[in-house]
């Protein structure tokens, strides 16, 4: 009499081990935590503006579940999230001052509760800045292991211990490098690369970019002459042409450097009126794209066999007004490239799609954010859609396609508290709006701030 061929006693040893392995994987999958990640710098991992977490809402609720709110001072500094802590910077004006003097501050908060763990303050003056924007630090902190780097609006750079807030080292761009503070403040957050901290310093005459030893603050190399204001764009590293290229966009040119030595691989001249090089250069395949407010956009083609680039096209429009400009005139908003299509927010808040091969405008929509000069929205990709933060404090879930804008959901995230000090295309003064602060997406939540508070709200599907 034959036994049951499926009983364990009659299953070959190799097959039995395979079945046990499959069962173990299934059991682990059922209990494994959802993918979560920190947001340790401006625009997140790699400065790419991509959120990789799973278990996130498919749509947005009418009201977000806010886990905490903590009072905060003014500033455009976005939050960074690392190892259970949130780092941000703010500013308080001295009420007795007849000029724009005050105190900048770095803060560490508990990610789960919003409790302030430590602070560090330093006195500063914003008298050299345009008064409308004298509201606080601009740069998002950069976290690396047990150190966090915080940059003030007048060029004070600090390396703090993440646990205690003790100062490990500091630099003063003005005192140490003879930097001329730009009229909208020092805004470019430093970038960690290996043992280097790479910063847009603007030191005269030959230290536009400086690499510091991230542990000690010792200068390792300097590169590029200073011929105008330093600009505001963030350094970013892309690998192309068989080399890791440090991309620096400054008011005179788009440049590529060796991040280990500061050696210039290539530099392509393109003047930026008023020195407002702001949006981060974006790369997709062999495309490298930059966009500015007054002169539109420029597309470079990266070489595949060496660190080199050639100009593919640049916009010819000389008006930034929405109904008169053909391409994209971005300022704060970093565009995105998907396939052969560019999506970006133009000069007065209009969302546009462009053909990446030619710069031709495919479509325009005024539905996503407010219509005001220098309007912005921060675009963060999550799977096949985008989380968007606009200027009036909305959180939007959307898709961008070569044929147009598709809004999936919208909810209120934070109250508008600051004004851009600019006008609509029709001449009216702008309403109060939330300007230029990039949020953090980390561990199933969004962390955002205005000039009064910092908030953490859940985007986990399991919370709704």
Secondary structure, 3 states (H helix, E strand, C coil): CCCCCCCHHHCCHHHHHHHHHHHHHHHHHHHCCCCCCCECCCCCHHHCCECCCCCECCCCCCECCEEEEEECCECCCCCEEECCEEEEEEEEECCCCCCCEEEEEEEEEECCCCCEEEEEEEEEECCCCCHHHCCCCCCCCEEECCEEEEECCCCEEEEEECCCCCEEEEEEHHHHHCCCCCCCCCCCCCEEECCEEEEEEEECCCEEEEEEECCCCCEEEEECCCCCCCCCCCCEEEEECCEEEEEEEECCEEEEEECCCCCEEEEEECCCHHHCCCCCCEEECCEEEEEECCCEEEEEEECCCCCCEEEEEECCCCCCCCCCCCCCCCCCCCCEEECCEEEEECCCCCEEEEECCCCCEEEEECCCCCCCCCCCEEEEEECCEEEEEECCCEEEEEEEECCEEEEEEEEECCCCCECCCCECCCCCECCCECCCCCCEEECCEEEEECCCEEEEEECEHHHC
